Amino acid sequence: MSKYYKVSEEAKNYARKVLRLHNYEKKQIKKIEESLRYPYQETDENIGGSRVSSNIAPQEAEAERVWTNEEFLATVKHVSVVDNFLEDISDETVELIKTRYMSDNGTKERRPKELPNWVKVGNLLHLSEETCRKRDMEAVSILARRFNLK
């Protein structure tokens, strides 16, 4: 199979979603790793004084739930593949990707509407909107292939 097979629109959109959620997913992984490293840290989850119905520490429940969860493993894979992808592409394309998809602090999952538009990205990078869109198309196609999507 050729390295340069045509990638479907669905695969490109999946790659865009992974890029859009990269900072959030990275932060989630870090939180979970911290709770696994330090499982008995004080938590402020019970501020209101209501009873906790579970006999196990919240971090243990979180660790138990997450490490057995395929979604978490997929998240780890997403972050790893994107980090490697960013190391392999040109600096100009990295700037484009970061400006468009990773300009947030990762505190929540971003929706597509929350991304800076191509005109704004182009102005920030001193590129035309057309050039930005073209580079984005190339980049997300490469990323989709890295996820073995067609």
C-alpha positions as CSV (number, residue, x, y, z in Angstrom):
1,M,0.0,0.0,0.0
2,S,1.3,3.4,-0.9
3,K,2.3,5.9,1.8
4,Y,0.4,8.5,-0.2
5,Y,-3.0,7.0,-0.6
6,K,-5.9,9.4,-0.6
7,V,-7.4,10.0,2.8
8,S,-11.2,10.3,3.3
9,E,-12.8,13.5,4.6
10,E,-14.0,11.5,7.6
11,A,-10.3,10.5,8.4
12,K,-9.2,14.1,8.0
13,N,-11.9,15.3,10.4
14,Y,-10.9,12.6,12.9
15,A,-7.3,13.9,12.7
16,R,-8.6,17.5,13.2
17,K,-10.6,16.4,16.3
18,V,-7.5,14.8,17.7
19,L,-5.5,18.0,17.1
20,R,-8.3,20.1,18.6
21,L,-8.4,18.0,21.8
22,H,-4.6,17.6,22.1
23,N,-4.0,20.0,25.0
24,Y,-7.1,18.8,26.9
25,E,-6.1,15.1,26.5
26,K,-2.6,15.8,27.5
27,K,-3.9,17.5,30.7
28,Q,-6.2,14.6,31.4
29,I,-3.4,12.1,31.2
30,K,-1.2,14.2,33.5
31,K,-4.0,14.4,36.1
32,I,-4.5,10.6,36.0
33,E,-0.8,9.9,36.2
34,E,-0.6,12.3,39.2
35,S,-3.5,10.5,41.0
36,L,-1.8,7.2,40.4
37,R,1.6,8.4,41.7
38,Y,0.1,10.0,44.8
39,P,-3.1,8.1,45.4
40,Y,-3.7,9.4,49.0
41,Q,-3.5,13.1,48.5
42,E,-6.1,15.2,50.2
43,T,-8.9,16.1,47.8
44,D,-11.3,19.0,48.0
45,E,-14.1,17.2,46.3
46,N,-16.3,17.1,49.4
47,I,-16.4,20.8,50.1
48,G,-20.1,20.8,50.8
49,G,-19.8,18.3,53.6
50,S,-22.1,15.7,52.0
51,R,-21.4,12.0,52.5
52,V,-19.1,10.1,50.2
53,S,-20.9,6.9,49.3
54,S,-17.7,5.0,48.2
55,N,-15.4,3.2,50.5
56,I,-12.4,3.6,48.2
57,A,-10.4,6.9,47.7
58,P,-11.7,8.9,44.7
59,Q,-8.2,8.6,43.1
60,E,-8.3,4.8,43.3
61,A,-11.7,4.8,41.7
62,E,-10.4,7.1,39.0
63,A,-7.3,5.0,38.4
64,E,-9.3,1.8,38.4
65,R,-11.8,3.2,36.0
66,V,-9.3,4.8,33.6
67,W,-6.5,2.3,33.3
68,T,-9.0,-0.4,32.3
69,N,-10.6,1.9,29.9
70,E,-9.9,1.7,26.1
71,E,-10.7,5.3,25.8
72,F,-7.8,6.3,28.0
73,L,-5.5,4.1,26.0
74,A,-6.7,5.7,22.9
75,T,-6.1,9.1,24.4
76,V,-2.5,8.1,25.3
77,K,-2.0,7.0,21.7
78,H,-3.5,10.2,20.3
79,V,-1.2,12.4,22.4
80,S,1.9,10.2,21.5
81,V,1.1,10.1,17.8
82,V,0.5,13.9,17.7
83,D,3.7,14.7,19.6
84,N,5.7,12.5,17.2
85,F,3.9,14.1,14.2
86,L,4.8,17.6,15.4
87,E,8.4,16.6,15.6
88,D,8.4,15.3,12.0
89,I,6.7,18.1,10.1
90,S,8.2,21.5,9.1
91,D,8.4,24.3,11.7
92,E,6.0,26.4,9.6
93,T,3.4,23.7,9.6
94,V,3.9,23.2,13.4
95,E,3.2,26.9,13.9
96,L,0.0,26.6,11.8
97,I,-1.2,23.5,13.7
98,K,-0.5,25.1,17.1
99,T,-2.1,28.4,16.1
100,R,-5.2,26.8,14.8
101,Y,-5.7,23.7,17.1
102,M,-3.6,24.2,20.2
103,S,-4.0,27.8,21.1
104,D,-5.9,26.9,24.3
105,N,-4.8,25.9,27.8
106,G,-6.5,22.5,27.7
107,T,-8.9,23.1,30.5
108,K,-11.9,21.8,28.5
109,E,-12.7,19.9,25.3
110,R,-12.8,22.5,22.5
111,R,-15.6,22.5,19.9
112,P,-14.8,23.3,16.3
113,K,-16.5,26.6,16.6
114,E,-14.1,27.6,19.3
115,L,-11.0,27.4,17.0
116,P,-9.6,30.6,15.5
117,N,-10.8,30.9,11.9
118,W,-8.4,30.6,9.0
119,V,-8.4,34.4,8.3
120,K,-7.2,35.0,11.9
121,V,-4.6,32.2,11.7
122,G,-3.4,33.5,8.3
123,N,-3.0,37.0,9.7
124,L,-1.1,35.8,12.8
125,L,1.3,33.7,10.6
126,H,1.4,36.2,7.7
127,L,0.0,33.7,5.3
128,S,-3.0,33.7,3.0
129,E,-6.1,31.9,4.1
130,E,-5.7,29.7,1.0
131,T,-2.1,28.7,2.0
132,C,-3.3,27.9,5.6
133,R,-6.1,25.7,4.3
134,K,-3.8,23.9,1.9
135,R,-1.1,23.2,4.6
136,D,-3.8,22.1,7.0
137,M,-5.2,19.6,4.4
138,E,-1.7,18.2,3.9
139,A,-1.0,18.0,7.6
140,V,-4.3,16.3,8.6
141,S,-3.9,13.8,5.8
142,I,-0.4,12.8,7.1
143,L,-1.8,12.6,10.6
144,A,-4.8,10.5,9.5
145,R,-2.3,8.1,7.8
146,R,-0.4,7.8,11.1
147,F,-3.6,6.6,12.7
148,N,-3.9,4.1,9.8
149,L,-7.2,5.8,8.7
150,K,-8.3,5.8,5.1
